[in-house]
Amino acid sequence: MKKLLEKVLVACNGSDSSLRAVKYGIILSRQTQVQVKVVYIVDSASIKQLTLSRFMDPDEARKISQSLEEDGKNILEHIKLLAKSKKVNIETELRDGAVWSQVISAADEWDADLILLGGTSEGNNMRALNRASVTKQDSEIIGSAHSSVMVVREPHIDQLFKIL
């Protein structure tokens, strides 16, 4: 019988909340031996939209895209070091396109059982799940994913990560 969780995909954009989700994934892997893959998406769809609307010129768009790709590579290298510090092997992948569709595609292609998204850790009430704490892209992922999705709000993840 297949285990409930074997593969966990973490969407990371370098924000504090997405890095909390990464740390959660590393802890989960260490405790349950699930495979973890972290994806960083260069949001080229938004850049293309800004270029088409003439908000930015193509040269500027190219520079921004290259900068975001470099940021993504650096963030993924940092994440590999975090995982290595906890003796956890993870996969990383840099992708390009619309964030929500690329996260779903990555999860489907990798056959992920769970997608982890970073969420704010503010408050423990029902107001925590509102438009301010879940982005439009997160909402698209939650509503369209073919696997389960978990929004990580663990407020003490840094302390838990340190003692792991």
BAPABA-572970 format. One line per 8 residues: their letters; for each residue x, y, z of N, C-alpha, C, O. Coordinates in nm, 3 decimals, m for minus. Atoms other than C-alpha are relative to their C-alpha. Layout:
% BAPABA-572970
a> X/Y/Z/X/Y/Z/X/Y/Z/X/Y/Z | ...
% end
This chain:
% BAPABA-572970
mkkllekv> 0.083/m0.118/0.000/0.000/0.000/0.000/0.089/0.125/0.000/0.187/0.132/0.074 | m0.074/m0.125/0.012/0.128/0.347/m0.094/m0.014/0.081/0.128/m0.123/0.091/0.185 | 0.006/m0.089/m0.116/0.220/0.575/0.195/m0.078/0.126/m0.037/m0.081/0.167/m0.153 | 0.078/m0.122/0.022/0.004/0.883/0.235/0.087/0.112/m0.056/0.045/0.184/m0.147 | m0.093/m0.102/0.047/0.303/1.112/0.185/0.133/m0.065/m0.038/0.200/m0.126/0.046 | m0.130/0.045/0.046/0.602/1.017/m0.024/0.079/0.114/m0.062/0.201/0.121/m0.047 | m0.065/m0.111/0.068/0.675/1.332/m0.224/m0.069/0.131/0.035/m0.191/0.144/0.021 | 0.053/m0.131/m0.038/0.634/1.691/m0.106/0.071/0.107/m0.083/0.194/0.115/m0.083
lvacngsd> m0.054/m0.110/0.080/0.681/1.988/m0.338/m0.020/0.130/0.077/m0.129/0.157/0.128 | 0.008/m0.129/m0.070/0.759/2.326/m0.182/0.020/0.111/m0.102/0.119/0.112/m0.176 | m0.012/m0.118/0.087/0.697/2.648/m0.375/0.072/0.109/0.080/0.029/0.144/0.190 | m0.078/m0.101/m0.071/0.956/2.910/m0.281/0.029/0.118/m0.092/0.068/0.101/m0.208 | m0.034/m0.121/0.076/0.999/3.268/m0.395/0.104/0.084/0.073/0.135/0.196/0.032 | m0.101/m0.071/m0.077/1.258/3.369/m0.136/m0.055/0.083/0.113/0.022/0.135/0.194 | 0.060/m0.078/m0.109/1.012/3.545/0.094/0.014/m0.077/0.132/0.038/m0.197/0.133 | m0.009/0.064/m0.132/1.020/3.477/0.469/m0.103/m0.112/0.013/m0.073/m0.218/0.067
sslravky> 0.105/0.102/m0.015/0.691/3.287/0.449/0.033/m0.123/m0.085/0.007/m0.235/m0.041 | m0.033/0.117/0.081/0.812/3.065/0.164/0.120/m0.074/0.058/0.128/m0.197/0.046 | m0.113/0.067/m0.065/1.138/2.995/0.350/m0.047/m0.077/0.124/0.013/m0.179/0.160 | 0.059/0.079/m0.109/0.926/2.887/0.649/m0.055/m0.131/m0.054/m0.040/m0.236/0.009 | 0.052/0.122/0.062/0.755/2.639/0.416/0.115/m0.095/m0.036/0.102/m0.216/m0.020 | m0.118/0.083/0.031/1.099/2.516/0.302/0.051/m0.068/0.126/0.078/m0.188/0.125 | m0.047/0.058/m0.126/1.211/2.465/0.662/m0.097/m0.106/0.050/m0.054/m0.210/0.102 | 0.102/0.098/m0.037/0.884/2.285/0.735/0.020/m0.128/m0.080/0.015/m0.238/m0.025
giilsrqt> m0.023/0.115/0.087/0.951/2.057/0.438/0.125/m0.078/0.040/0.125/m0.201/0.037 | m0.124/0.066/m0.043/1.305/1.984/0.558/m0.024/m0.078/0.129/0.020/m0.192/0.142 | 0.034/0.069/m0.125/1.178/1.899/0.907/m0.086/m0.122/m0.028/m0.062/m0.230/0.026 | 0.088/0.111/0.037/0.904/1.683/0.756/0.080/m0.115/m0.061/0.057/m0.232/m0.029 | m0.083/0.103/0.062/1.161/1.499/0.546/0.087/m0.072/0.103/0.101/m0.194/0.100 | m0.087/0.059/m0.104/1.391/1.445/0.843/m0.079/m0.093/0.091/m0.028/m0.197/0.133 | 0.079/0.080/m0.094/1.109/1.310/1.059/m0.070/m0.118/m0.066/m0.093/m0.220/m0.001 | 0.081/0.105/0.063/0.923/1.099/0.801/0.062/m0.061/m0.125/0.004/m0.151/m0.186
qvqvkvvy> m0.072/0.049/0.118/1.176/1.036/0.520/m0.076/0.022/m0.132/m0.056/m0.054/m0.227 | 0.064/m0.033/0.127/0.951/1.193/0.254/0.104/0.067/m0.089/0.199/0.127/m0.040 | m0.085/m0.072/0.095/1.120/1.321/m0.061/m0.052/0.142/m0.011/m0.173/0.165/m0.014 | 0.038/m0.141/0.010/1.122/1.699/m0.090/0.066/0.060/m0.123/0.184/0.038/m0.151 | m0.050/m0.076/0.114/1.158/1.912/m0.399/m0.046/0.144/0.017/m0.163/0.171/0.045 | 0.031/m0.142/m0.010/1.174/2.292/m0.389/0.007/0.061/m0.139/0.106/0.042/m0.210 | 0.001/m0.067/0.129/1.076/2.492/m0.695/m0.005/0.152/0.020/m0.075/0.204/0.107 | 0.001/m0.145/0.007/1.147/2.857/m0.765/m0.042/0.035/m0.141/0.016/m0.015/m0.238
ivdsasik> 0.052/m0.036/0.131/0.953/3.014/m1.050/0.037/0.146/m0.031/0.004/0.237/0.045 | m0.022/m0.135/0.051/1.079/3.314/m1.245/m0.132/0.040/m0.067/m0.174/m0.023/m0.164 | 0.133/m0.039/0.047/0.751/3.496/m1.308/0.008/0.074/m0.133/m0.020/0.194/m0.141 | m0.014/m0.062/0.132/0.810/3.560/m1.676/m0.136/0.038/m0.060/m0.143/0.124/m0.147 | 0.133/m0.034/0.051/0.434/3.568/m1.740/m0.036/0.143/0.039/m0.090/0.217/m0.044 | 0.029/m0.138/m0.042/0.397/3.889/m1.536/0.090/0.099/m0.072/0.046/0.207/m0.110 | m0.093/m0.087/0.072/0.705/4.038/m1.699/m0.048/0.019/m0.144/m0.044/0.130/m0.197 | 0.051/m0.009/0.137/0.563/3.958/m2.043/m0.123/0.091/m0.005/m0.138/0.172/m0.096
qltlsrfm> 0.121/m0.083/m0.005/0.231/4.117/m1.945/0.035/0.148/0.013/m0.026/0.233/m0.051 | m0.043/m0.139/m0.016/0.409/4.434/m1.832/0.062/0.055/m0.128/0.047/0.173/m0.159 | m0.060/m0.041/0.127/0.600/4.444/m2.161/m0.108/0.025/m0.104/m0.104/0.124/m0.177 | 0.109/m0.016/0.096/0.286/4.395/m2.368/m0.083/0.125/0.027/m0.134/0.188/m0.066 | 0.077/m0.120/m0.035/0.111/4.674/m2.180/0.086/0.127/m0.010/0.042/0.237/0.023 | m0.096/m0.110/0.020/0.415/4.892/m2.255/0.038/0.070/0.131/0.081/0.185/0.131 | m0.042/m0.053/m0.129/0.479/4.944/m1.884/0.152/m0.004/0.011/0.213/0.077/0.082 | m0.146/0.006/0.006/0.839/4.838/m1.950/0.042/m0.042/m0.140/m0.033/m0.108/m0.212
dpdearki> m0.048/0.034/0.133/1.048/4.802/m2.260/0.065/m0.138/0.002/0.102/m0.187/0.109 | m0.055/0.137/0.008/1.183/4.463/m2.381/0.139/m0.014/0.061/0.169/m0.118/0.121 | m0.134/0.009/m0.060/1.543/4.540/m2.274/m0.008/m0.003/0.152/0.062/m0.080/0.217 | 0.019/m0.003/m0.144/1.430/4.626/m1.923/m0.058/m0.133/0.048/m0.017/m0.186/0.152 | 0.062/0.128/m0.035/1.215/4.312/m1.913/0.104/m0.112/0.001/0.104/m0.197/0.090 | m0.104/0.102/0.009/1.512/4.098/m2.020/0.094/0.009/0.121/0.132/m0.092/0.179 | m0.089/m0.019/m0.116/1.732/4.248/m1.746/m0.067/m0.047/0.129/m0.005/m0.113/0.212 | 0.074/0.042/m0.120/1.465/4.194/m1.482/m0.011/m0.152/0.004/0.009/m0.213/0.109
sqsleedg> 0.011/0.146/0.007/1.412/3.836/m1.596/0.132/m0.067/0.036/0.135/m0.164/0.111 | m0.133/0.055/m0.031/1.787/3.766/m1.583/0.033/0.016/0.149/0.089/m0.074/0.211 | m0.023/m0.026/m0.142/1.807/3.923/m1.237/m0.080/m0.097/0.087/m0.029/m0.151/0.185 | 0.085/0.094/m0.076/1.516/3.712/m1.110/0.053/m0.143/m0.011/0.048/m0.218/0.086 | m0.056/0.134/0.018/1.674/3.399/m1.255/0.124/m0.018/0.088/0.142/m0.122/0.151 | m0.119/0.005/m0.086/2.002/3.477/m1.077/m0.040/m0.009/0.147/0.018/m0.086/0.223 | 0.052/0.006/m0.137/1.810/3.543/m0.752/m0.049/m0.142/0.031/m0.020/m0.197/0.138 | 0.053/0.135/m0.020/1.633/3.209/m0.794/0.110/m0.102/0.020/0.101/m0.188/0.108
knilehik> m0.113/0.092/m0.014/1.961/3.022/m0.841/0.065/0.015/0.137/0.098/m0.084/0.201 | m0.061/m0.025/m0.132/2.106/3.186/m0.529/m0.088/m0.051/0.113/m0.039/m0.111/0.209 | 0.093/0.047/m0.102/1.796/3.111/m0.324/0.000/m0.153/0.007/0.001/m0.210/0.116 | m0.001/0.147/0.002/1.795/2.746/m0.434/0.132/m0.055/0.057/0.131/m0.159/0.122 | m0.128/0.043/m0.059/2.166/2.715/m0.343/m0.004/0.014/0.152/0.044/m0.073/0.224 | 0.016/m0.021/m0.145/2.089/2.860/0.001/m0.086/m0.112/0.061/m0.055/m0.163/0.168 | 0.090/0.105/m0.049/1.807/2.606/0.041/0.072/m0.135/0.005/0.052/m0.212/0.098 | m0.079/0.124/m0.001/2.040/2.319/m0.053/0.091/m0.005/0.123/0.106/m0.110/0.186
llakskkv> m0.086/m0.007/m0.119/2.277/2.434/0.223/m0.081/m0.019/0.128/m0.035/m0.087/0.220 | 0.086/0.021/m0.116/1.990/2.452/0.474/m0.031/m0.149/0.018/m0.021/m0.202/0.128 | 0.034/0.143/m0.006/1.889/2.095/0.389/0.123/m0.083/0.039/0.114/m0.174/0.121 | m0.124/0.074/m0.029/2.247/1.971/0.397/0.038/0.014/0.147/0.089/m0.080/0.207 | m0.032/m0.022/m0.142/2.292/2.125/0.744/m0.082/m0.090/0.091/m0.043/m0.116/0.205 | 0.086/0.090/m0.078/2.011/1.896/0.863/0.007/m0.143/m0.051/m0.075/m0.228/m0.015 | m0.021/0.133/0.057/2.140/1.594/0.669/m0.122/m0.052/m0.076/m0.160/m0.169/m0.065 | 0.116/0.033/0.081/1.841/1.598/0.435/0.036/0.026/m0.146/0.090/0.131/m0.179
nietelrd> m0.020/m0.018/0.144/1.866/1.547/0.060/m0.129/0.052/m0.061/m0.235/m0.007/m0.042 | 0.117/m0.054/0.069/1.631/1.762/m0.142/0.038/0.027/m0.145/0.155/0.042/m0.180 | m0.019/m0.041/0.138/1.586/1.835/m0.508/m0.042/0.145/m0.010/m0.126/0.192/0.066 | 0.043/m0.137/0.028/1.560/2.188/m0.641/m0.019/0.015/m0.150/0.043/m0.056/m0.230 | 0.023/m0.024/0.142/1.432/2.320/m0.969/m0.036/0.147/m0.021/m0.117/0.204/0.052 | 0.031/m0.136/0.043/1.426/2.662/m1.134/m0.086/m0.012/m0.123/m0.049/m0.077/m0.221 | 0.092/0.005/0.113/1.131/2.710/m1.366/m0.035/0.142/m0.042/m0.002/0.239/0.027 | 0.030/m0.129/0.060/0.999/2.991/m1.581/m0.143/m0.002/m0.050/m0.185/m0.098/m0.114
gavwsqvi> 0.137/m0.007/0.051/0.642/3.102/m1.654/m0.093/0.063/0.102/m0.049/0.137/0.190 | 0.100/m0.047/m0.096/0.321/3.182/m1.468/0.017/m0.084/0.128/0.016/m0.207/0.123 | m0.034/0.068/m0.125/0.386/3.097/m1.103/m0.097/m0.113/0.032/m0.055/m0.227/0.051 | 0.096/0.102/m0.044/0.064/2.913/m1.021/m0.002/m0.120/m0.093/m0.008/m0.234/m0.046 | 0.006/0.113/0.092/0.061/2.701/m1.337/0.129/m0.080/0.001/0.127/m0.202/m0.018 | m0.127/0.072/m0.006/0.430/2.615/m1.308/0.012/m0.083/0.128/0.069/m0.192/0.126 | 0.000/0.079/m0.124/0.388/2.504/m0.946/m0.084/m0.126/m0.019/m0.043/m0.235/0.020 | 0.088/0.115/0.024/0.099/2.279/m1.047/0.065/m0.097/m0.098/0.060/m0.219/m0.077
saadewda> m0.068/0.087/0.097/0.292/2.145/m1.349/0.114/m0.075/0.065/0.132/m0.195/0.042 | m0.113/0.066/m0.068/0.598/2.074/m1.134/m0.051/m0.111/0.092/0.007/m0.219/0.097 | 0.058/0.100/m0.091/0.382/1.891/m0.878/m0.052/m0.120/m0.078/m0.030/m0.235/m0.038 | 0.053/0.109/0.081/0.208/1.687/m1.149/0.111/m0.083/m0.063/0.107/m0.206/m0.060 | m0.110/0.071/0.065/0.529/1.600/m1.334/0.080/m0.084/0.098/0.130/m0.191/0.063 | m0.078/0.071/m0.102/0.699/1.493/m1.011/m0.087/m0.098/0.078/m0.036/m0.175/0.159 | 0.097/0.086/m0.070/0.386/1.312/m0.887/m0.002/0.028/0.150/0.000/m0.065/0.232 | m0.001/m0.041/m0.141/0.382/1.509/m0.561/m0.132/m0.035/0.067/m0.239/m0.025/0.007
dlillggt> 0.118/0.029/m0.082/0.142/1.405/m0.286/m0.050/0.124/0.072/m0.167/0.131/0.112 | 0.033/m0.119/m0.077/0.148/1.746/m0.119/0.081/0.118/m0.053/0.198/0.103/m0.089 | m0.068/m0.125/0.033/0.234/2.106/m0.211/m0.001/0.086/0.125/m0.105/0.107/0.187 | m0.011/m0.092/m0.113/0.361/2.334/0.065/0.015/0.142/m0.051/0.098/0.169/m0.138 | m0.008/m0.142/0.030/0.305/2.708/0.039/0.025/0.075/0.130/m0.021/0.033/0.236 | m0.022/m0.083/m0.118/0.424/2.975/0.279/m0.119/0.090/0.025/m0.177/0.144/m0.069 | 0.108/m0.089/m0.039/0.161/3.169/0.467/0.044/0.083/0.118/0.142/0.049/0.184 | m0.036/m0.081/m0.115/0.171/3.440/0.728/m0.029/m0.078/0.127/m0.118/m0.162/0.131
segnnmra> 0.020/0.068/m0.128/0.199/3.323/1.086/m0.074/0.088/0.099/m0.075/0.060/0.219 | 0.070/m0.094/m0.088/m0.005/3.611/1.224/m0.136/m0.053/0.041/m0.218/m0.092/m0.042 | 0.133/0.035/m0.052/m0.296/3.521/1.446/m0.032/m0.148/m0.010/0.020/m0.219/m0.095 | 0.044/0.140/m0.002/m0.459/3.190/1.527/m0.149/m0.009/m0.021/m0.213/m0.104/0.025 | 0.145/0.003/0.019/m0.811/3.275/1.420/m0.034/m0.013/m0.148/0.055/m0.022/m0.233 | 0.046/0.018/0.138/m1.018/3.242/1.105/0.040/0.116/m0.091/0.043/0.100/m0.213 | m0.041/m0.113/0.082/m0.907/3.587/0.989/0.135/m0.024/m0.065/0.170/0.045/m0.161 | m0.132/0.025/0.057/m0.563/3.441/0.917/m0.009/m0.045/m0.145/0.083/m0.023/m0.223
lnrasvtk> 0.017/0.044/0.138/m0.700/3.288/0.596/m0.086/0.103/m0.074/m0.207/0.087/m0.088 | 0.071/m0.102/0.075/m0.791/3.596/0.401/0.088/0.046/m0.116/0.199/m0.005/m0.134 | m0.074/m0.045/0.118/m0.677/3.779/0.092/0.134/0.062/0.035/0.225/0.063/m0.049 | m0.126/m0.062/m0.038/m0.402/3.955/0.285/0.108/m0.104/0.027/0.226/m0.076/0.010 | m0.101/0.100/m0.035/m0.233/3.631/0.389/0.015/m0.108/m0.105/0.112/m0.184/m0.101 | m0.010/0.096/0.109/m0.299/3.416/0.081/m0.005/0.079/m0.130/m0.105/0.146/m0.159 | m0.006/m0.078/0.123/m0.191/3.565/m0.250/m0.094/m0.056/m0.105/m0.146/m0.167/m0.091 | 0.083/0.046/0.112/m0.389/3.540/m0.572/0.063/m0.126/m0.062/m0.008/m0.220/m0.098
qdseiigs> m0.068/0.118/0.054/m0.126/3.295/m0.699/m0.021/m0.122/0.089/m0.045/m0.233/0.040 | 0.025/0.111/m0.093/m0.163/3.083/m0.385/m0.143/m0.050/m0.016/m0.167/m0.171/m0.015 | 0.141/0.040/0.017/m0.541/3.085/m0.432/m0.018/m0.083/m0.126/m0.092/m0.181/m0.126 | 0.006/0.077/0.125/m0.496/2.964/m0.791/0.058/m0.141/0.020/0.003/m0.239/m0.030 | m0.061/0.131/m0.026/m0.267/2.684/m0.672/m0.094/m0.086/0.083/m0.119/m0.202/0.051 | 0.091/0.074/m0.088/m0.505/2.582/m0.392/m0.122/m0.048/m0.076/m0.167/m0.161/m0.058 | 0.121/0.034/0.073/m0.803/2.585/m0.626/0.021/m0.092/m0.118/m0.073/m0.159/m0.161 | m0.022/0.075/0.124/m0.638/2.412/m0.924/0.091/m0.122/0.014/0.100/m0.203/m0.079
ahssvmvv> m0.095/0.110/m0.017/m0.386/2.165/m0.781/m0.069/m0.136/m0.002/m0.183/m0.149/0.041 | 0.052/0.138/0.005/m0.436/1.793/m0.838/0.042/m0.080/0.122/0.000/m0.194/0.139 | m0.041/0.064/m0.124/m0.269/1.709/m0.507/m0.042/0.090/0.117/m0.088/0.202/0.096 | 0.033/m0.080/m0.117/m0.327/1.829/m0.153/0.094/0.118/0.011/0.209/0.112/m0.032 | m0.079/m0.121/m0.018/m0.204/2.177/m0.065/m0.009/0.039/0.146/m0.116/0.038/0.207 | m0.005/m0.043/m0.140/m0.093/2.295/0.277/0.066/0.136/0.007/0.174/0.157/m0.050 | m0.058/m0.131/m0.023/m0.033/2.656/0.376/0.067/m0.004/0.137/0.001/m0.024/0.239 | m0.078/0.010/m0.123/0.244/2.660/0.637/m0.005/0.133/0.074/0.034/0.237/0.022
rephidql> 0.007/m0.119/m0.084/0.183/2.906/0.919/0.070/m0.022/0.134/0.052/0.058/0.226 | m0.068/0.033/m0.126/0.399/2.748/1.189/0.084/0.120/0.047/0.185/0.152/m0.015 | m0.072/m0.120/m0.042/0.512/3.055/1.387/0.137/m0.028/0.063/0.220/0.063/0.068 | m0.125/0.032/m0.069/0.798/2.875/1.565/0.091/m0.088/m0.085/0.173/m0.162/m0.031 | m0.076/0.090/0.086/0.951/2.704/1.262/0.150/0.022/0.013/0.227/m0.075/0.006 | m0.144/m0.025/m0.014/1.289/2.875/1.308/0.057/m0.068/0.124/0.166/m0.124/0.119 | m0.045/0.066/m0.122/1.318/2.746/1.665/0.001/m0.152/m0.019/0.096/m0.219/0.022 | 0.006/0.144/0.025/1.209/2.396/1.560/0.112/m0.043/m0.094/0.170/m0.150/m0.077
fkil> m0.105/0.031/0.095/1.456/2.404/1.272/0.136/m0.004/0.069/0.219/m0.089/0.037 | m0.127/m0.007/m0.072/1.743/2.499/1.506/0.024/m0.124/0.084/0.137/m0.173/0.092 | m0.018/0.115/m0.091/1.680/2.208/1.745/m0.006/m0.134/m0.072/0.018/m0.238/m0.010 | 0.008/0.124/0.077/1.635/1.950/1.467/0.136/m0.065/m0.014/0.148/m0.170/m0.076
% end
